């Protein structure tokens, strides 16, 4: 087997393992790489990158303009953090044992890692056939579907604990006690929010895109059968991301004039049949169902009595105020915590999680979710660079629309969902699925001129 074939196999494993977190026998990876180890794919990323360097020693690797732009974008962003740390260090001093130098070094390393993921995706996606990628994602859909319903049945029938623990002998999934205690599913992630990422950035965008390409009732039925899995995450992030998926899907659906009364009737029927048995087993009345979904979807993100919500929104509030103070260049990503105690609303301090952040129990607090942290860390300069990235991606995708097939719509379905969720909860650091989606413009790069 040649090194090229080995690289392909490694990349296939890299894709398949994206939804799976680093599990217990490999805890040392979490210790070594921290937030960068957001997926078990980091193992195959490291192996694959070593193979790329071996190949680079034998042959020259071509670099297209888009990956060059991403390199210079991250170089500028990290340079902004370094410059702002130098300028502010004297005034901000030491907080919770950290200076502006130590506070930003983590994010500088993380953003270098983000570029390495982009580059690895570019190197492999430029030659991959869409049929191969289609088969790999189908495997992920099947595996996720089985795990989702296994965990749903576990929550409703505790007698299945031994079966679940037996299947989970390697510790890839969260243990049965944890799931039963929180009464929510996590799929292959550590928490329900990570399940939301798998569902709404990978599984559902892929399925919705397949249905857009071919108005197939089988695909529609599979989408509907994923709804109970979404529900059982009981995650406001999952519900909001799913709503974003649906809105983008409807945009493409109406754009293609695929309004079909038969499909509407069938989807409504299947939707009702698919949901009813799962709701009945956990909730007493329809009112309770409606109230729970309404709270998680509409009210939780602004609930000032929910401690996790307070902790999350407190960093967003801080980011907004930091951006107002340093609108041009930002403060340097990682330095936001120097203003946290000054900007956190007093009413938030009743939350134990906010108190921990306020006291600096885990060191200086970072910027939190991707978008608020990004704009407060890099300011208008960073925003302009991000807009250019989006415009370049859009231009490349439109040029390749015919060749990409389902992956054209899949990109927009997932990217919009990520953008929406990253305002309040999602991050890009260690998020292999999000970066994979943002790398889809690299497909078929060898066949197109991308100097745009």
Secondary structure, DSSP 4 states (H G I P E B T S, - for coil): --HHHHHHHHHHHHHHTTTSPPPGGGHHHHHHHGGG-SSTHHHHHHHHHHHHHHHHHHSPPP--HHHHHHHHHHHHHHHHHHHHHHHHHHHH--BTTB-HHHHHHHHHHHHHHHHHHHHHHHHHHTT--HHHHHHHHHHHHHHHHHHHHHHHHHHH-GGGHHHHHHHTTT--SPPHHHHHHHT---TTSSSHHHHHHHIIIIIHHHHHHHHHHS--HHHHHHHHHTHHHHHHH--HHHHHHHHHHHHHHHHHHHHTT---HHHHHHHHHHHHHHHHHHHHHH-S-HHHHHHHHHIIIIIGGG-TT-HHHHHHHHHHHHHHHHHHHSTTT-S-TT-GGGGHHHHS-GGGGGSHHHHHHHHTTTSS----SHHHHHHHHHHHHHHHHHHHHHHHHHHHHHHHHHHHTHHHHHHHHHHHHHHHHTTTT---TT-HHHHHHHTGGGTTGGGS----
